[in-house]
Amino acid sequence: SSMMIPSWTSIMLLLKVLIGAQGIGFGVAALGDGTKTYVKRSEKDERYLVTSGIFSWIRHPNYTGEILGWTSNALAGLVAAASLWIPTTTTTTTTSTTMSSIIRPSVTIMGINLGALVIGWLGIWFVLLRATSNLEERQKADYGETTKYQEWVKSSWGGWQLPTNKKVDEESDHVTPHL
């Protein structure tokens, strides 16, 4: 059975896409920070609910952008590490050398590095998802009764979040733990 080996061109294209997605993610996060800072200074109110600019599409652009940026970064690292195992042969008139055998790390080193990459990414991912979920709950508690908030929630995306641990009883507004 023959295994399909990706070309260096396709690997480089994938890395460029992932690096671009990383830039977009961190750009969205920075735009969110800048928008929030500008609007709150203009309104001279730290408790002002920012719903304009990028916030009109994404309720939590900082966390959403960071999730995209760090996920793209981790995937680019995985692709780059995996590319070290792709066989590549360079031939000159006197020698034939397999380049991957020159730069290929040991399986142990590779495993440790990939394990650290995955654990680090999962840690960042969990912290950002939890932060997004907490902010969503806090904003609902602070502004949930306002028309501005209700319209904003209907017309914008809340970003990636962890599932909530609460279930609202439909007949009353009593909140019970989700089992």
Backbone bond lengths (Angstrom), bond angles and torsions (degrees), N, CA, C in turn:
res aa  C-N    CA-C-N  psi(-1)  N-CA   C-N-CA  omega(-1)  CA-C   N-CA-C  phi
1 S - - - 1.454 - - 1.521 108.80 -
2 S 1.311 115.73 137.56 1.462 119.44 -179.20 1.522 109.73 -102.68
3 M 1.328 114.71 139.88 1.453 120.69 -179.81 1.524 108.23 -98.95
4 M 1.338 115.87 135.45 1.452 119.71 178.54 1.528 108.53 -79.44
5 I 1.290 116.34 123.09 1.456 122.11 -179.81 1.532 107.79 -105.22
6 P 1.347 117.17 125.96 1.469 118.64 -179.39 1.529 110.66 -67.03
7 S 1.307 114.81 149.88 1.465 119.42 178.42 1.527 109.32 -79.62
8 W 1.327 114.89 158.75 1.459 119.48 176.64 1.517 110.39 -62.17
9 T 1.316 117.22 -32.05 1.465 120.93 178.72 1.523 110.37 -62.89
10 S 1.338 117.19 -44.36 1.466 119.46 -179.95 1.527 111.55 -69.54
11 I 1.322 116.97 -34.74 1.468 120.07 177.20 1.526 110.04 -65.46
12 M 1.320 116.87 -44.90 1.462 120.33 179.61 1.528 110.99 -64.23
13 L 1.324 117.24 -38.74 1.461 120.62 177.67 1.533 109.91 -62.55
14 L 1.323 116.74 -45.81 1.468 120.79 179.10 1.532 110.55 -61.47
15 L 1.320 117.19 -42.74 1.470 119.89 177.81 1.521 111.38 -62.93
16 K 1.327 117.72 -39.74 1.470 120.92 177.65 1.526 111.16 -63.69
17 V 1.327 116.98 -41.96 1.472 120.76 177.87 1.531 110.19 -62.56
18 L 1.337 116.91 -45.19 1.463 120.53 -179.11 1.533 111.62 -66.47
19 I 1.318 117.62 -39.18 1.461 120.58 177.34 1.528 109.83 -67.29
20 G 1.330 117.42 -37.44 1.463 121.13 174.96 1.522 111.78 -63.53
21 A 1.333 116.28 -43.56 1.469 120.34 178.13 1.526 110.31 -63.83
22 Q 1.316 116.49 -36.62 1.463 120.94 176.76 1.532 109.54 -61.99
23 G 1.310 117.53 -46.32 1.466 121.56 178.25 1.517 112.37 -61.97
24 I 1.325 116.14 -41.79 1.468 120.07 177.81 1.528 109.90 -63.07
25 G 1.337 116.69 -45.02 1.458 120.18 -179.50 1.516 112.35 -59.46
26 F 1.335 116.77 -50.47 1.463 119.42 -179.58 1.525 111.08 -69.27
27 G 1.342 117.59 -28.89 1.467 120.83 174.13 1.515 111.93 -65.82
28 V 1.334 117.16 -42.55 1.469 121.61 176.57 1.532 109.81 -60.97
29 A 1.327 116.52 -43.51 1.473 120.72 179.26 1.528 110.53 -61.66
30 A 1.319 117.18 -45.69 1.473 120.95 -179.82 1.521 111.43 -65.74
31 L 1.335 116.92 -39.99 1.462 120.81 177.91 1.528 110.26 -62.90
32 G 1.319 116.38 -40.45 1.464 120.21 176.69 1.517 112.07 -61.78
33 D 1.331 116.53 -45.21 1.470 120.71 178.15 1.521 110.79 -61.16
34 G 1.327 116.28 -46.82 1.465 120.34 -179.19 1.510 112.63 -63.49
35 T 1.324 116.34 -42.75 1.469 120.52 179.42 1.524 110.58 -62.91
36 K 1.323 116.15 -47.09 1.471 120.07 -179.02 1.532 111.08 -61.74
37 T 1.318 117.09 -45.05 1.463 121.15 179.46 1.524 110.70 -61.43
38 Y 1.327 117.69 -46.70 1.460 122.08 -179.35 1.527 111.91 -61.65
39 V 1.339 116.39 -49.07 1.468 120.31 -176.68 1.532 110.71 -65.47
40 K 1.310 117.91 -44.54 1.469 119.97 -178.77 1.523 111.66 -65.98
41 R 1.335 117.78 -35.22 1.474 120.26 175.58 1.518 110.47 -69.10
42 S 1.334 116.88 -41.01 1.467 120.91 179.48 1.521 111.13 -63.60
43 E 1.303 117.29 -39.78 1.460 122.43 -179.09 1.535 111.63 -81.67
44 K 1.344 116.30 -13.22 1.470 122.57 -177.09 1.532 110.96 52.97
45 D 1.361 114.49 42.17 1.462 120.51 -177.41 1.530 108.59 -149.78
46 E 1.331 116.66 109.29 1.471 121.52 -179.87 1.535 112.35 -66.39
47 R 1.334 117.64 -21.10 1.467 120.79 -178.98 1.532 112.27 -93.54
48 Y 1.313 117.75 3.57 1.460 121.95 -179.70 1.527 110.06 -63.79
49 L 1.322 117.36 132.44 1.468 122.50 179.01 1.525 109.08 -82.89
50 V 1.328 116.89 112.08 1.459 122.17 -178.20 1.528 108.71 -82.82
51 T 1.343 115.17 119.52 1.467 120.52 -179.59 1.527 111.44 -129.53
52 S 1.318 117.22 8.22 1.471 120.71 -177.22 1.527 110.55 -103.68
53 G 1.325 115.40 174.50 1.464 120.42 -179.92 1.517 110.80 62.19
54 I 1.325 116.03 -138.07 1.462 120.66 -179.11 1.526 111.72 -61.99
55 F 1.342 116.83 -25.12 1.462 121.12 179.05 1.531 112.24 -68.11
56 S 1.325 117.88 -15.84 1.467 119.33 176.80 1.528 111.31 -73.81
57 W 1.341 117.30 -16.92 1.470 121.54 177.72 1.528 112.31 -107.52
58 I 1.332 115.31 -41.88 1.466 121.30 -176.84 1.524 107.64 -124.27
59 R 1.335 117.93 119.62 1.472 120.47 -176.46 1.528 113.16 -67.76
60 H 1.320 117.65 -27.70 1.467 120.98 -176.93 1.532 109.58 -132.96
61 P 1.346 116.88 68.08 1.466 119.42 -174.09 1.528 113.93 -63.12
62 N 1.331 117.86 -30.41 1.459 118.64 -179.35 1.519 110.26 -63.21
63 Y 1.325 116.93 -53.41 1.468 120.46 -178.10 1.527 111.36 -67.65
64 T 1.330 117.00 -41.69 1.462 120.76 -179.73 1.531 110.55 -62.66
65 G 1.320 116.37 -44.49 1.459 120.57 178.62 1.520 112.29 -64.47
66 E 1.329 115.93 -41.31 1.473 119.46 178.50 1.535 111.00 -64.55
67 I 1.332 117.14 -40.31 1.468 119.85 177.99 1.529 109.78 -60.17
68 L 1.335 116.64 -45.99 1.469 120.44 178.38 1.532 110.60 -62.89
69 G 1.318 117.00 -44.91 1.460 120.91 -178.46 1.514 113.16 -63.07
70 W 1.333 116.86 -49.22 1.470 119.60 -178.07 1.528 112.49 -71.18
71 T 1.336 117.21 -33.66 1.464 119.67 176.92 1.531 109.98 -66.51
72 S 1.322 117.21 -43.76 1.468 121.00 177.84 1.524 110.38 -62.91
73 N 1.321 116.77 -38.56 1.461 121.54 178.25 1.523 110.62 -62.53
74 A 1.331 116.93 -46.52 1.471 120.96 -179.86 1.527 110.77 -63.89
75 L 1.328 117.31 -42.98 1.463 120.19 179.09 1.531 111.34 -64.80
76 A 1.336 117.11 -39.12 1.470 119.77 176.88 1.525 110.21 -62.85
77 G 1.322 116.82 -38.75 1.465 120.11 176.62 1.517 112.26 -63.08
78 L 1.331 115.93 -41.78 1.464 119.83 178.01 1.526 111.65 -64.37
79 V 1.332 116.40 -42.98 1.472 120.42 179.32 1.523 109.87 -64.03
80 A 1.333 117.00 -44.76 1.468 120.23 -179.47 1.526 110.67 -63.03
81 A 1.331 116.68 -42.51 1.472 119.96 179.35 1.525 110.63 -65.83
82 A 1.316 117.07 -43.52 1.471 120.20 179.97 1.525 111.02 -63.73
83 S 1.339 116.39 -32.21 1.470 118.79 -177.88 1.529 112.02 -66.53
84 L 1.331 117.48 -19.61 1.464 119.99 177.58 1.530 111.72 -67.70
85 W 1.324 116.81 -17.84 1.461 121.23 -177.44 1.516 112.97 -97.74
86 I 1.339 116.84 1.38 1.459 120.23 178.88 1.529 108.79 -81.05
87 P 1.329 117.27 125.18 1.465 119.42 -179.07 1.526 111.39 -64.56
88 T 1.311 114.97 130.14 1.458 121.60 177.17 1.515 107.47 -136.46
89 T 1.299 116.99 128.41 1.460 120.12 -179.34 1.519 109.71 -116.40
90 T 1.322 115.18 133.36 1.459 121.54 175.39 1.521 107.10 -114.59
91 T 1.296 116.46 128.90 1.464 119.56 -178.35 1.521 109.58 -117.42
92 T 1.301 115.99 131.23 1.469 121.21 171.26 1.528 106.07 -116.38
93 T 1.303 117.08 -179.63 1.470 120.15 -178.35 1.521 112.31 -65.87
94 T 1.351 117.39 -26.65 1.469 118.51 -176.38 1.524 114.11 -109.00
95 T 1.327 118.02 -21.92 1.473 118.80 -176.70 1.512 111.65 -139.48
96 S 1.295 114.65 160.57 1.461 122.15 172.49 1.529 106.00 -130.28
97 T 1.305 117.05 115.12 1.461 121.60 -175.87 1.521 109.76 -120.91
98 T 1.304 116.22 135.46 1.454 119.91 173.62 1.518 107.21 -86.46
99 M 1.337 116.12 110.37 1.459 121.25 -176.27 1.520 112.11 -60.18
100 S 1.325 117.28 -39.53 1.462 118.85 -177.70 1.525 111.43 -63.35
101 S 1.328 117.71 -26.42 1.465 118.57 178.46 1.521 111.25 -74.22
102 I 1.325 117.34 -22.21 1.462 120.98 178.71 1.536 110.29 -77.77
103 I 1.336 118.11 -42.02 1.460 120.75 -174.67 1.527 113.64 -104.60
104 R 1.300 118.40 -3.27 1.453 121.02 -177.34 1.533 110.64 -69.21
105 P 1.349 117.30 123.44 1.460 119.71 177.94 1.528 110.57 -75.95
106 S 1.309 116.38 164.62 1.458 119.38 178.15 1.528 109.15 -67.89
107 V 1.311 115.35 157.55 1.459 120.69 179.76 1.537 110.06 -60.64
108 T 1.319 117.16 -38.40 1.474 120.98 -179.62 1.525 110.94 -63.84
109 I 1.324 116.46 -48.83 1.475 120.82 179.62 1.525 109.38 -61.89
110 M 1.316 116.53 -44.64 1.461 121.10 -179.76 1.521 110.26 -61.48
111 G 1.319 117.09 -44.12 1.468 121.08 179.71 1.520 112.17 -62.41
112 I 1.321 116.74 -43.29 1.472 120.55 178.75 1.524 110.58 -62.95
113 N 1.325 116.20 -46.40 1.470 119.86 -179.35 1.526 112.36 -64.65
114 L 1.333 116.75 -43.92 1.463 119.53 179.12 1.525 110.98 -67.06
115 G 1.328 116.70 -38.02 1.464 119.95 176.06 1.516 111.27 -61.29
116 A 1.322 117.21 -44.02 1.468 121.38 178.29 1.531 110.66 -63.73
117 L 1.333 116.87 -40.67 1.459 121.03 178.54 1.530 110.40 -60.48
118 V 1.314 116.89 -48.70 1.468 121.15 -178.06 1.528 111.27 -65.69
119 I 1.328 117.35 -44.28 1.465 120.32 179.29 1.529 110.61 -63.26
120 G 1.326 116.95 -42.86 1.467 120.59 177.91 1.514 111.89 -62.44
121 W 1.339 116.21 -45.68 1.465 119.87 179.53 1.528 110.49 -62.96
122 L 1.334 118.23 -44.42 1.470 120.24 179.03 1.522 111.20 -61.73
123 G 1.330 117.15 -38.21 1.465 120.49 177.89 1.519 111.82 -62.85
124 I 1.324 116.25 -49.29 1.468 120.32 179.03 1.523 110.16 -62.22
125 W 1.329 115.52 -44.28 1.466 121.25 -178.55 1.521 110.30 -59.81
126 F 1.332 117.64 -46.83 1.463 121.04 -179.54 1.533 111.01 -63.18
127 V 1.323 117.53 -45.43 1.469 120.86 -179.64 1.522 110.32 -60.32
128 L 1.332 117.81 -44.72 1.463 120.88 -179.24 1.528 112.44 -68.78
129 L 1.332 117.73 -39.45 1.467 119.77 176.72 1.522 111.18 -64.27
130 R 1.329 115.99 -41.92 1.467 120.76 178.98 1.532 110.20 -64.45
131 A 1.341 116.93 -42.40 1.461 120.99 179.29 1.534 110.80 -62.65
132 T 1.334 117.00 -42.27 1.462 121.02 178.24 1.521 110.36 -62.47
133 S 1.314 116.97 -45.82 1.470 121.34 179.69 1.522 110.93 -62.31
134 N 1.331 117.01 -43.84 1.471 120.66 179.52 1.521 111.52 -63.58
135 L 1.336 116.84 -42.44 1.461 120.08 179.39 1.524 110.80 -65.18
136 E 1.320 116.11 -40.60 1.478 120.01 178.21 1.533 110.31 -59.69
137 E 1.332 116.74 -44.68 1.470 121.19 179.36 1.527 111.01 -65.85
138 R 1.335 116.88 -42.12 1.465 120.98 -179.21 1.523 111.24 -64.83
139 Q 1.337 116.87 -42.30 1.465 120.13 179.21 1.524 110.82 -66.04
140 K 1.315 116.93 -38.44 1.463 119.82 178.21 1.525 110.23 -63.67
141 A 1.331 116.94 -41.56 1.465 120.77 178.65 1.528 110.96 -65.69
142 D 1.334 117.29 -40.43 1.468 121.02 -176.36 1.523 113.79 -79.30
143 Y 1.333 117.45 -36.99 1.466 120.70 -171.48 1.526 114.05 -123.19
144 G 1.327 118.14 -1.17 1.460 122.75 -170.98 1.513 115.90 -54.84
145 E 1.318 117.37 -26.31 1.472 120.58 -179.02 1.523 112.56 -84.71
146 T 1.321 117.49 -10.17 1.468 119.54 -176.37 1.526 111.28 -85.83
147 T 1.317 115.20 147.67 1.462 121.40 177.88 1.525 110.30 -64.50
148 K 1.330 115.93 -39.61 1.469 120.53 179.56 1.525 110.62 -55.93
149 Y 1.326 117.47 -47.20 1.462 121.83 -179.32 1.525 110.83 -65.53
150 Q 1.319 117.53 -46.75 1.459 121.91 -177.53 1.529 111.79 -60.73
151 E 1.332 116.69 -42.00 1.466 120.28 178.15 1.527 110.86 -68.61
152 W 1.317 116.42 -37.68 1.473 121.76 179.52 1.521 110.56 -63.23
153 V 1.329 116.84 -44.65 1.470 121.37 -179.42 1.531 110.35 -63.55
154 K 1.326 117.21 -37.82 1.467 120.23 179.82 1.527 112.77 -68.91
155 S 1.335 116.82 -29.72 1.467 119.76 -172.96 1.523 114.26 -105.74
156 S 1.339 118.45 4.63 1.464 120.33 -177.79 1.527 110.27 -133.57
157 W 1.330 114.72 162.83 1.469 121.31 179.41 1.520 109.09 -96.39
158 G 1.312 117.13 135.72 1.461 121.98 -178.57 1.519 114.06 -81.66
159 G 1.311 119.08 -1.15 1.463 121.11 -178.98 1.514 111.06 78.58
160 W 1.322 115.31 -178.95 1.460 120.88 178.78 1.521 108.73 -76.07
161 Q 1.341 116.14 135.45 1.459 121.31 -177.96 1.517 110.04 -143.58
162 L 1.322 114.51 161.03 1.465 119.82 171.08 1.517 108.16 -78.61
163 P 1.320 118.10 151.73 1.467 119.45 175.83 1.532 109.05 -63.09
164 T 1.320 115.23 145.70 1.461 118.76 179.47 1.522 110.47 -75.01
165 N 1.299 116.38 154.93 1.468 122.29 178.85 1.519 111.64 -95.81
166 K 1.309 116.57 7.75 1.458 120.03 -176.19 1.517 110.29 -118.87
167 K 1.319 115.05 149.67 1.455 121.59 177.55 1.524 106.99 -128.06
168 V 1.324 117.57 127.04 1.457 120.64 -178.79 1.519 108.79 -89.11
169 D 1.343 115.80 126.72 1.456 122.04 176.60 1.529 107.54 -68.23
170 E 1.323 118.11 123.00 1.461 123.50 -174.07 1.527 112.90 -62.62
171 E 1.339 118.21 -33.00 1.469 120.22 -176.30 1.520 112.48 -79.33
172 S 1.304 117.45 -20.69 1.449 121.42 177.65 1.510 108.49 -140.52
173 D 1.298 116.51 175.65 1.452 119.26 177.46 1.526 111.21 -92.85
174 H 1.312 116.27 20.30 1.445 120.62 -179.02 1.527 109.59 -73.82
175 V 1.322 115.39 129.92 1.453 120.67 179.64 1.522 108.83 -96.71
176 T 1.336 114.91 125.53 1.468 119.44 179.43 1.524 108.83 -119.95
177 P 1.324 117.18 150.64 1.474 118.71 177.80 1.524 110.46 -61.44
178 H 1.321 115.34 140.28 1.465 121.27 177.23 1.530 108.74 -79.78
179 L 1.311 116.79 124.26 1.473 120.67 -178.15 1.501 111.20 -100.98
